[in-house]
Amino acid sequence: MSATLGVLIKKTMPEARVILFERLPDVALESSNPWNNAGTGHAALCELNYMPDSKDGSLPDASKAIAINEQFQVSRQFWAELVKLGVLQSPETFIRTVPHMTFVTGAKDVDYLKRRFAALKDQPLFAGLAYSEDKKTISKWAPLIVEGRNSGSYAATFIDQGTDVDYGAITQQLISWLRAEGVEVLTATEVTRLYQYQDKTWRLTLKGKHSGRLIKAEKVFVGAGGWALKLLQAARIPEIKGYGTFPVSGHFLRTDNPVLVAKHHAKVYSQAAVGAPPMSVPHLDTRVVDGKTSLLFGPFAGLNPKFLKSGSILDLPLSVRPANILPYLSVAIKNFSLVRYLISEILKSKKQKLQSLKDFIPSSDLQGWELYEAGQRAQVIKPVKGGGTLQFGTEVISAKDSSIAGLLGASPGASVSVSVMLDVMQKFYPERFSSFEPALKKLIPSYGKKLNADPALAKKTLASTAKTLKLKA
Ligand SMILES: Cc1cc2nc3c(=O)[nH]c(=O)nc-3n(C[C@H](O)[C@H](O)[C@H](O)COP(=O)(O)OP(=O)(O)OC[C@H]3O[C@@H](n4cnc5c(N)ncnc54)[C@H](O)[C@@H]3O)c2cc1C
C-alpha cells in the first residue's frame, strides 16, 4: 500500500520529499509477501463472498462484485502503464493468467451458483464467464476436483480472465523505483510515536537503525498493515476512537509435487463453512512465485492475538481503550459462531486439514503437502451505536485536518491497492486533488469512468491491459 502511494505521489508531485519506514529488515515481509497471502487478483470472478445469495431466490445483487472488479481494473491499468514506463519489470515477474473458478456441491449451492452466473454473464467486466454442471466440462477446467468424486449435484463457473499476482514482487519493484527517484527507504526502523505540532505537522519517533533521527512530516500515511490501529491510536486522532482490530491467522497447505502441479491450472474458490468468516472460503490455487509453480489449499483460520505475523501477542490486549471496550465485547458476543469456528480451526490436526483437502480433490495422493503459516489478517471492528461491528473490507481512517491517514482491514486487499491509495490521496489533498487528474489519467487511462457501464470501453481496456501484461484477454 505504501509503495503504491509513494509512486502515486511521485508521479503527481515529483517535487515531494517522501520517506518510507519499515520495521523489518526488508520490505514486503508481512502480508504483501507472496507466501503470506493467496496471490489472487481479486476481481470477484470466483469469490462467492463478494456476491452473497439473495434472500428470496431471485438473482443475487451483482453491485459489490462489479465494484470490486472495477477496482481491480484500476490496479491492472496502473500496473500495465508502469510496465510501459519501466517502473515495473516484465509482467511475468509479478502477474500471470490463472483462470478463476467457483466450485460448489449440493442442490442449494448449485442453484445459487446458477443464479450468480445468470446475474454476471452479461456484465461487460465478466465477459467469458462459463457455467457447467457437466463432469466432462468441469474436468477440462480442473480435473483434480472432479476425479473420483461421487455423482451428486455439483457445478462450476470458469473464466479465463483470472490472475495470480505476486504482490511481494510488485512491492519490491515499486520500492526500487522509488529509491531511484530519491525516496529514502529506512528499513529496520520502527515508528513508535507520533506527535502533532500546533502547525499540524507531525514528529515521528523512531526505534532501530535510525533511532534518534528527527523526522518532521507534513503528511503521514500509516500503511502499517495490522499495526495501523496501534499507530493511529498513538497519534491520538479522534477519528480512530472506538475502532478495534479482530486478528485472524491463516495457514495453507502447499505442494510443489510436479504431477499435481501439472494437473491443476486455476484458482478454485468454494463455499465457506457455516460460521466461517468470508475470507476463509476454501480454495485450491495455482501459485507462481519466483517463476516456480506450486499448489496452495486453504486457508485454515485461527485465533491469534498478534496484529502482524511478526507482531506481539500483546497487540490485542494493548489495543483496548475505554472507547473500544464496548465494540470489542459486542463483536465477541455477536460473532460467537465465528469465535467458535476459529477455535475449532485451531484445534484441527494436520490430518483433519488434509481431510478437508481430500474432500476438495477426492482421488489425489496427499503425500508431500506441507502446512505453513501465512499472514495475519487484521479485520476492522468499527464502532456503531451501542457497540461495534465486524467488517471484512478495508477502511481509510483520516484526520479532519488531512494531515494523517491510515488503512485498516484486509479484504479485497492488495488487489485494490491503487483505488484505496487514490482515496488516501484525495483525503490528503482535497483541494489540490483535481490538479492531479491529468497525471492520473496517464497512469489509469479509464480514470473517472465506470468500465462496466461502457461495454466498448470495458472490452478495449481489458484487451489493452491484457496485451501489456501478457495475460489472456
Ligand atoms: C492469509 C492472507 C491471504 C490474503 N490473500 C489475498 C489475496 O489473495 N489477494 C489480495 O489482493 N489480498 C490478499 N490478502 C490481503 C493482502 O495481503 C493485504 O491487504 C496487503 O498485503 C496489505 O498491504 P499493506 O501494505 O497494507 O500491509 P503489509 O504488507 O502488512 O505491510 C505493512 C508493513 O508495515 C510495517 N510496519 C508495521 N508497523 C510499523 C511501524 N510501526 N514502523 C515501521 N514499519 C511498520 C510492517 O513490517 C509491514 O512490512 C491476504 C492477506 C492474508 C493475511
The ligand as an SDF file (V2000), in Angstrom:
LIG
                    3D

 53 58  0  0  0  0  0  0  0  0999 V2000
   -3.7910  -15.0970    4.5790 C   0  0  0  0  0  0  0  0  0  0  0  0
   -3.9670  -13.9070    3.7060 C   0  0  0  0  0  0  0  0  0  0  0  0
   -4.3920  -14.0730    2.3860 C   0  0  0  0  0  0  0  0  0  0  0  0
   -4.5770  -12.9540    1.5680 C   0  0  0  0  0  0  0  0  0  0  0  0
   -4.9000  -13.1440    0.2620 N   0  0  0  0  0  0  0  0  0  0  0  0
   -5.0050  -12.0870   -0.5680 C   0  0  0  0  0  0  0  0  0  0  0  0
   -5.2410  -12.2830   -1.9490 C   0  0  0  0  0  0  0  0  0  0  0  0
   -5.3430  -13.4220   -2.4090 O   0  0  0  0  0  0  0  0  0  0  0  0
   -5.3550  -11.1930   -2.7450 N   0  0  0  0  0  0  0  0  0  0  0  0
   -5.2350   -9.9330   -2.2350 C   0  0  0  0  0  0  0  0  0  0  0  0
   -5.3690   -8.9900   -3.0030 O   0  0  0  0  0  0  0  0  0  0  0  0
   -5.0010   -9.7100   -0.9280 N   0  0  0  0  0  0  0  0  0  0  0  0
   -4.8700  -10.7550   -0.0830 C   0  0  0  0  0  0  0  0  0  0  0  0
   -4.6010  -10.5550    1.2250 N   0  0  0  0  0  0  0  0  0  0  0  0
   -4.5370   -9.1740    1.7450 C   0  0  0  0  0  0  0  0  0  0  0  0
   -3.2280   -8.5010    1.3630 C   0  0  0  0  0  0  0  0  0  0  0  0
   -2.1470   -9.3680    1.6430 O   0  0  0  0  0  0  0  0  0  0  0  0
   -3.1000   -7.2080    2.1610 C   0  0  0  0  0  0  0  0  0  0  0  0
   -4.2640   -6.4360    2.0100 O   0  0  0  0  0  0  0  0  0  0  0  0
   -1.9320   -6.3530    1.6900 C   0  0  0  0  0  0  0  0  0  0  0  0
   -0.7810   -7.1340    1.5180 O   0  0  0  0  0  0  0  0  0  0  0  0
   -1.7230   -5.2740    2.7210 C   0  0  0  0  0  0  0  0  0  0  0  0
   -0.6480   -4.4580    2.3350 O   0  0  0  0  0  0  0  0  0  0  0  0
   -0.1270   -3.3830    3.3620 P   0  0  0  0  0  0  0  0  0  0  0  0
    0.9580   -2.6390    2.7130 O   0  0  0  0  0  0  0  0  0  0  0  0
   -1.2740   -2.6220    3.9150 O   0  0  0  0  0  0  0  0  0  0  0  0
    0.4040   -4.2390    4.6210 O   0  0  0  0  0  0  0  0  0  0  0  0
    1.7100   -5.1330    4.7870 P   0  0  0  0  0  0  0  0  0  0  0  0
    2.1240   -5.8170    3.5510 O   0  0  0  0  0  0  0  0  0  0  0  0
    1.4670   -5.9800    6.0010 O   0  0  0  0  0  0  0  0  0  0  0  0
    2.8100   -4.0510    5.1000 O   0  0  0  0  0  0  0  0  0  0  0  0
    2.8000   -3.2800    6.2670 C   0  0  0  0  0  0  0  0  0  0  0  0
    4.2490   -3.0290    6.6060 C   0  0  0  0  0  0  0  0  0  0  0  0
    4.3230   -2.0670    7.6520 O   0  0  0  0  0  0  0  0  0  0  0  0
    5.4020   -2.4520    8.5000 C   0  0  0  0  0  0  0  0  0  0  0  0
    5.1800   -1.8190    9.7930 N   0  0  0  0  0  0  0  0  0  0  0  0
    4.1770   -2.0670   10.6630 C   0  0  0  0  0  0  0  0  0  0  0  0
    4.2830   -1.2580   11.7240 N   0  0  0  0  0  0  0  0  0  0  0  0
    5.3560   -0.4720   11.5210 C   0  0  0  0  0  0  0  0  0  0  0  0
    5.9700    0.5590   12.2690 C   0  0  0  0  0  0  0  0  0  0  0  0
    5.4760    0.9390   13.4370 N   0  0  0  0  0  0  0  0  0  0  0  0
    7.0650    1.1510   11.7740 N   0  0  0  0  0  0  0  0  0  0  0  0
    7.5820    0.7840   10.5620 C   0  0  0  0  0  0  0  0  0  0  0  0
    7.0370   -0.2110    9.8200 N   0  0  0  0  0  0  0  0  0  0  0  0
    5.9360   -0.8120   10.2870 C   0  0  0  0  0  0  0  0  0  0  0  0
    5.3060   -3.9720    8.5200 C   0  0  0  0  0  0  0  0  0  0  0  0
    6.5100   -4.5770    8.9350 O   0  0  0  0  0  0  0  0  0  0  0  0
    4.9420   -4.2890    7.0880 C   0  0  0  0  0  0  0  0  0  0  0  0
    6.0680   -4.5400    6.2780 O   0  0  0  0  0  0  0  0  0  0  0  0
   -4.3770  -11.6440    2.0830 C   0  0  0  0  0  0  0  0  0  0  0  0
   -3.9410  -11.4820    3.3950 C   0  0  0  0  0  0  0  0  0  0  0  0
   -3.7160  -12.5940    4.1960 C   0  0  0  0  0  0  0  0  0  0  0  0
   -3.1960  -12.3810    5.5790 C   0  0  0  0  0  0  0  0  0  0  0  0
  1  2  1  0
  2  3  1  0
  2 52  2  0
  3  4  2  0
  4  5  1  0
  4 50  1  0
  5  6  2  0
  6  7  1  0
  6 13  1  0
  7  8  2  0
  7  9  1  0
  9 10  1  0
 10 11  2  0
 10 12  1  0
 12 13  2  0
 13 14  1  0
 14 15  1  0
 14 50  1  0
 15 16  1  0
 16 17  1  0
 16 18  1  0
 18 19  1  0
 18 20  1  0
 20 21  1  0
 20 22  1  0
 22 23  1  0
 23 24  1  0
 24 25  2  0
 24 26  1  0
 24 27  1  0
 27 28  1  0
 28 29  2  0
 28 30  1  0
 28 31  1  0
 31 32  1  0
 32 33  1  0
 33 34  1  0
 33 48  1  0
 34 35  1  0
 35 36  1  0
 35 46  1  0
 36 37  1  0
 36 45  1  0
 37 38  2  0
 38 39  1  0
 39 40  1  0
 39 45  2  0
 40 41  1  0
 40 42  2  0
 42 43  1  0
 43 44  2  0
 44 45  1  0
 46 47  1  0
 46 48  1  0
 48 49  1  0
 50 51  2  0
 51 52  1  0
 52 53  1  0
M  END
$$$$
